[in-house]
Amino acid sequence: MNILILQQHFNLREDDRPGCIIQAGRELASRGHCVYVITGNSAPAQPLGKKKIGLFQKDGLAIIVLNIPYKSEMKAPDKIRNLAAYARKALLQGRRLPRPELIIAASPPLTAAAPAISLSRRFGAPLILVMGELWPDALIRRGTLKHQTLIKLARRLEQKAYAAAAAIVALSPAVADSLKRETACRGKIHIIGEDQPESERACRFIRVLEGLRPLKK
C-alpha cells in the first residue's frame, strides 16, 4: 500500500524523541508498505544548496525534502510565504508520486492540510489529520496572526480540513476537547497523547489507519 505523509516539519534527528507519525511510518515501512514523506527543509536540515528538492531514505521512509527553509525567528511575512510555498509545492510533488491509498497531514502548520485535501479528492484516498495544536487559534493567541483577511482564510481552511478528514488524531486531551466543539469533527476524534509509550503510540495510530482502510501490502 502507498501511504503519503505531508508534514512540513518532519523531524528525523536521532537525538529527538520521534513523534507518532514517524513511529507509525517506520512500522508501516517495516511491514512492507511504501511510505512517502513530503517535508520542508527545516527539521531534517539537509544541505541542499540551490537545489529545489532533495531525496533520501531513512528507516524505510522515502523522504522528499522541498528546499523551503523555516525558522522560528523568521518574521511573520516570511513565515507566511514559506508556509504557502510548501503547500503549493507539496501539492505538485504529491501529484507526481504513486497513487496514495492513505494520506496523513500533520498540523501545525495547518497549511499542510491544503495540499492534503486536494490530493485526497484527486485520488479518492482517506485523509487523516493529526493535530498537535489548534491553528489558527494558537497563532491568534500568541499575536503571530493579526491580519483579519488572513484569519478568515485560515478559519476557512480549518473548517475544510475538519470536513475533509476521515479521522482526526489529537495529540493531547486539551486539543481533543477543543475539537469536540466543532460539528465537523464529531465521531472522528482519536486521542494519542505524547506522554504515552512510543510503541503504544505507533500501534494506536496504525489502528486508526486500519479503521479506514485495511493495511494490505
N, C-alpha and C positions, 0 to 999 in steps of 0.2 A: 504494500500500500504506500502511496505517495502522500506525505504529510508536510504541509508548508507552515513554517513559523515566521511571523512578522513581528520582530522586536527590535526597535531602533537601538536600544542599549542592551545588547546581548553579552553579558559578562562571562568570559571563559577564563579569567585569571585563576591560576592554581591556588593562590593564597586567599581567595574569597570563597565563602560558602555558596554553592550553586543554588539557584532558585528552582522552584518545582518544574518550570518549563524545561530547563537544561537537564534536570534529573530524568524527567519523563522522556525527553528526546533521546538521551543516551540509552535508556532502557528499551525504547521502541526500536532504535537502530540495532541494538544487540539481538533483537528478536527477528531481524531481517527486513524491517521496514525501511523505506527510503525517506529520510528526514532532511528537508531543506530549510535553511535559515537565511532570511534576508535581514541584514542589520546595517547600522551605520558605523562609521569608523571612530567610535568613541571608546566603548568598553574594551573591544579587542585591541585597539591602538595599534593597528597594522601600519608598517612603514610603506605606504603606497605611493608616496611622492606625487607625481602628476597623473598617475593612473586613475581612471574613473571608477574602477571596480577591482576587487581582489577576490580570489577564490582559494579556499583552503579547507582541509578536513581535520576534524578533531573529535575524538571519542565517537567515531562513526557518523558524525553530523557533516553534511555538505553545507558549508557556510559561505554565503555570498556577502561580501563587505562592500557596501556603497561608500565611496570616499567622500563622506559628508561628515566633517568634524562637528562635535558638540561638546561644549564645556560649560560647567555651571556658572563660571564667571563671565560668560558672554552677555552682551547687552540684549535686552528683550527683543528689539527688531531683528538682530542676528539670529537669535534662537528661533523666532517665528519663521524666518526664511529657511533655516535649516530643517525645521520640522516639516515645512511644506515641501521642500526638496526631497526629503526622504519619502514622503507619501507618494509623490509623483513618480519617482524613480523606482520605488518598490513595486508599484503597480505595473510599470513597464517590464521590469525584470520578472515579476510573477507570471506574466503572460507568456514568457519565453521558456519557463520551466515545464517539466512533465505535468500533466493534468493532476492537480491535487484532489485527494478524496476527503481530506480534512484540512481545515485552515484554522490556525491559532494566532490570535492577535493579542499582544501584551500592552497594557496601559498602566502607568504613563509611559510615553505620551499617548494621549487618546488619538492623535493624528494617525497612528499606525492602523487604526480601525478603518480609515477611509479606503486605502487600497484593499484591505481585507474584505470589506463589504462588497466592493466591485468584483473582486476575484471570486468570492463566494457565489455571487449571482451568475457570473460568467460560466463557472464550471459546475454549478449545482452542488457545491461541497458545503457541508455544515460548518458554521463559524463558531468557534469557542473564544469568548472574550475573557481575558484574565485581567482582573482589576486589582492593582496594588494600592491605588489611591484614586479618589474621585476627581476627575477633571471635567469641567473647568473649575469646580468649587475650590479645590486646593489652591489653584493659581489666583483666583479672586481673593481668597482669604489672605494669601501672602502678599498681595498687592502687585503680583507679577503681571496679571492681566487686568487692564483697566479700560481699554477702548471698548465702547458699547457695541460697536458693529462686530468686533472680533468675539465678544462674549456671546452675542446672538448666534454667530456662526458656530461657535464651539458648542453651545446648547443644542443646536440643530443636529450637529454631528453626534453628540452624546445620545440623543433620542433615537437617531437612526441606527447607531451601534447596538443599543439595547434591543430594538425591534428586530434587527437582522440576526442577532446571536441566537443560536440554538441552545447554548448553555453559557452561563456566566460563572466564572470561578473567582470568588472573593478571597484575597489573601489575608484577611483579618475579619473578626466578628464585627468590628466597627464599620468596615466597608460594606459588609453584608447587610447590616442594619439599615444603612443609608439606601442601599439598592432596593430593599424591600418596599420602600416608599414609592418606587417607580412602577407604574402599572405594567410597562413593557417587560419588566424583569420578573414578574411573578411566575413561579414554577420553574424558573431557570437557574436559580442561585445554588451554588455549591461552595462550601467554605473549606479552604485548605490553608490553615494558619501556618505562618512562617516559623512558629515555635514547635511544630511537630517534627518527629524524627525524619531525616532525609528520605530514607527508603519508604516510609509510610506516605510521605507527600507525593512521591513519584507514583506509587501504586494507586493512591486515591485519584490522582489526576488522570491516569490511564483508565480507571474505571469510569470516569466522566466521559472520556472519549468512546469507550466501548458501549456506553449507553446510547450513543448517537449513531454509531456505525461499527459493526463487528470488525475487529482488527485482524483481518486475514492477510497473509503475506501475498 
